[in-house]
Amino acid sequence: VAPGTYVVQFVTPADGYDRFTTANAAGDAVDSDANPLTGLTGQYTVASGEVVSTIDAGLLPIDLELTKSVDDNSPQVGSAVTFTLTLVNNNTGAGVSTATNVTVGDVLPAGLTFVSSSSPTYDSGTGVWTVGTLAPGASVTLDIVAIVTTGGTKTNYAQVTTAGQLDVDSTPNNNAGPTPVE
């Protein structure tokens, strides 16, 4: 570029990342040189022949956390049980981006028959709950009601199966069960 004074503007990509890391909070490896709201840097003066390669902007990941509970740990055959799933996009520390294209898998095991769910975006045939978009700090809840049709222990697990961004501490769809891992 020609010698002069410049301001660089970073734009978040169209794939869902919508927040930059904090500007100039630490070293270049962990912070951004861009204002987290505008994407603009401060002014940089460049001399003839000078190369400035340290201007950067980091993107914040998402932090999805899924919890699950059941209202009756020892149901009788013929009784109904309700599984409650809660998904949160944790907004701690420097914050997170909005999570997009989020789905959760929860297939009922043999011995449980689907009755209803609290969300029209849960497909009982595939066991996929289409969450879609989850803003920083937001949460959503899904209740699944099933009838117990056989005796014995049942293992029912759920996991985030897709997300449009990198998660800070887990990998979507990384476990075929029955015990999910972060």
C-alpha positions as CSV (number, residue, x, y, z in Angstrom):
1,V,0.0,0.0,0.0
2,A,1.0,3.6,-0.4
3,P,2.5,5.4,2.6
4,G,-0.1,7.0,4.7
5,T,-2.4,6.6,7.7
6,Y,-5.0,3.8,7.6
7,V,-7.9,2.3,9.6
8,V,-8.7,-1.3,9.0
9,Q,-12.3,-2.6,9.3
10,F,-13.0,-6.2,10.0
11,V,-16.4,-7.7,9.2
12,T,-17.8,-10.8,10.8
13,P,-18.3,-13.7,8.4
14,A,-21.7,-14.7,7.1
15,D,-21.5,-18.1,8.8
16,G,-22.7,-16.9,12.2
17,Y,-19.8,-15.5,14.1
18,D,-21.0,-12.1,15.3
19,R,-18.6,-10.9,18.0
20,F,-15.0,-10.0,18.1
21,T,-12.6,-10.7,21.0
22,T,-11.9,-7.7,23.3
23,A,-9.7,-5.1,21.7
24,N,-6.1,-4.8,22.9
25,A,-6.7,-6.7,26.1
26,A,-3.7,-8.9,26.0
27,G,-1.2,-10.1,23.4
28,D,-1.9,-10.6,19.7
29,A,-2.5,-14.3,20.2
30,V,-5.7,-13.8,22.4
31,D,-7.1,-10.4,21.7
32,S,-8.3,-8.3,18.7
33,D,-7.0,-5.0,17.3
34,A,-10.6,-4.2,16.2
35,N,-13.3,-2.5,18.3
36,P,-15.6,-5.4,19.3
37,L,-18.7,-3.4,18.2
38,T,-17.6,-1.7,15.0
39,G,-14.8,-3.9,13.7
40,L,-12.6,-0.8,13.2
41,T,-9.0,-0.6,14.3
42,G,-7.2,2.5,15.5
43,Q,-5.1,4.4,13.0
44,Y,-1.9,2.9,11.6
45,T,0.7,5.0,9.8
46,V,2.6,3.0,7.2
47,A,5.9,4.2,5.8
48,S,7.1,3.5,2.3
49,G,8.1,-0.2,2.0
50,E,6.8,-1.0,5.5
51,V,4.9,-4.2,6.1
52,V,2.5,-4.3,9.1
53,S,1.4,-7.9,9.8
54,T,0.2,-7.7,13.3
55,I,-3.3,-6.2,12.8
56,D,-5.9,-8.8,13.5
57,A,-9.4,-9.5,14.8
58,G,-10.3,-12.6,16.8
59,L,-13.8,-14.1,16.7
60,L,-15.6,-15.3,19.8
61,P,-16.7,-18.9,19.8
62,I,-20.0,-20.3,21.3
63,D,-20.3,-22.1,24.6
64,L,-23.3,-24.5,24.5
65,E,-24.2,-26.5,27.6
66,L,-26.9,-29.2,27.6
67,T,-28.4,-30.6,30.7
68,K,-31.1,-33.3,31.0
69,S,-33.3,-34.5,33.8
70,V,-36.2,-36.9,34.2
71,D,-39.1,-36.5,36.5
72,D,-39.2,-40.2,37.6
73,N,-36.1,-42.3,37.9
74,S,-38.0,-45.5,38.7
75,P,-41.2,-45.4,36.6
76,Q,-43.6,-48.3,36.4
77,V,-44.6,-50.0,33.1
78,G,-47.5,-48.0,31.6
79,S,-46.6,-44.7,33.3
80,A,-45.4,-41.5,31.7
81,V,-42.0,-40.0,32.2
82,T,-40.9,-36.5,31.2
83,F,-37.4,-35.7,30.1
84,T,-36.4,-32.1,30.3
85,L,-33.5,-30.8,28.2
86,T,-32.1,-27.3,28.7
87,L,-29.6,-25.8,26.3
88,V,-27.7,-22.6,27.2
89,N,-25.3,-20.5,25.2
90,N,-23.1,-19.5,28.2
91,N,-22.1,-15.9,28.3
92,T,-19.2,-15.7,30.6
93,G,-15.8,-14.0,30.6
94,A,-15.3,-12.2,27.3
95,G,-18.6,-13.4,26.0
96,V,-19.6,-15.7,23.1
97,S,-21.0,-15.4,19.6
98,T,-24.6,-16.2,18.8
99,A,-24.9,-19.9,18.1
100,T,-26.6,-20.8,14.8
101,N,-27.8,-23.9,13.0
102,V,-28.0,-25.7,16.4
103,T,-29.6,-29.2,16.7
104,V,-29.8,-31.6,19.6
105,G,-30.2,-35.3,19.3
106,D,-32.3,-37.3,21.7
107,V,-33.5,-40.6,20.5
108,L,-35.8,-42.5,22.9
109,P,-34.4,-46.0,23.7
110,A,-36.4,-49.2,23.2
111,G,-39.0,-49.6,25.9
112,L,-40.1,-45.9,25.8
113,T,-42.9,-44.7,23.4
114,F,-43.1,-41.0,22.4
115,V,-46.2,-39.2,23.5
116,S,-45.5,-35.5,23.0
117,S,-43.0,-32.7,23.2
118,S,-43.1,-29.1,24.2
119,S,-41.5,-27.9,20.9
120,P,-42.9,-28.3,17.4
121,T,-39.2,-28.4,16.2
122,Y,-38.6,-31.9,17.9
123,D,-39.0,-34.7,15.4
124,S,-39.8,-37.9,17.3
125,G,-39.0,-40.0,14.2
126,T,-35.4,-38.9,14.0
127,G,-34.9,-37.7,17.6
128,V,-33.7,-34.3,16.4
129,W,-34.6,-31.1,18.1
130,T,-34.0,-28.2,15.7
131,V,-33.0,-25.3,18.0
132,G,-31.8,-22.9,15.3
133,T,-30.3,-19.7,16.8
134,L,-29.3,-19.2,20.4
135,A,-28.1,-15.7,21.5
136,P,-25.4,-15.2,24.1
137,G,-26.8,-16.0,27.6
138,A,-30.0,-17.4,26.2
139,S,-31.5,-20.8,27.0
140,V,-34.2,-23.0,25.6
141,T,-36.0,-26.0,27.1
142,L,-37.6,-29.1,25.6
143,D,-39.8,-31.5,27.5
144,I,-40.3,-34.9,26.0
145,V,-43.1,-37.1,27.4
146,A,-42.9,-40.9,26.9
147,I,-44.7,-44.0,28.1
148,V,-42.7,-46.8,29.6
149,T,-43.6,-50.0,27.7
150,T,-41.2,-52.5,29.1
151,G,-39.5,-53.1,32.5
152,G,-35.8,-52.8,33.2
153,T,-33.2,-50.0,33.1
154,K,-33.4,-47.6,30.2
155,T,-30.5,-45.3,29.2
156,N,-31.6,-42.1,27.4
157,Y,-29.0,-39.5,26.5
158,A,-28.9,-36.3,24.5
159,Q,-26.1,-34.3,22.8
160,V,-25.7,-31.2,20.7
161,T,-25.4,-32.7,17.2
162,T,-24.7,-29.6,15.1
163,A,-23.7,-25.9,15.5
164,G,-22.6,-23.4,13.0
165,Q,-19.6,-22.2,15.1
166,L,-16.8,-23.7,17.1
167,D,-17.7,-24.4,20.7
168,V,-15.2,-23.3,23.3
169,D,-15.2,-26.6,25.2
170,S,-17.0,-29.4,23.3
171,T,-17.4,-31.0,20.0
172,P,-20.9,-31.5,18.6
173,N,-22.0,-35.1,17.7
174,N,-18.8,-36.6,19.1
175,N,-20.3,-39.5,20.9
176,A,-22.6,-42.3,19.9
177,G,-23.5,-42.8,23.6
178,P,-24.7,-43.9,26.0
179,T,-22.4,-41.6,28.0
180,P,-21.8,-38.2,26.3
181,V,-18.4,-36.6,26.6
182,E,-17.4,-32.9,26.5
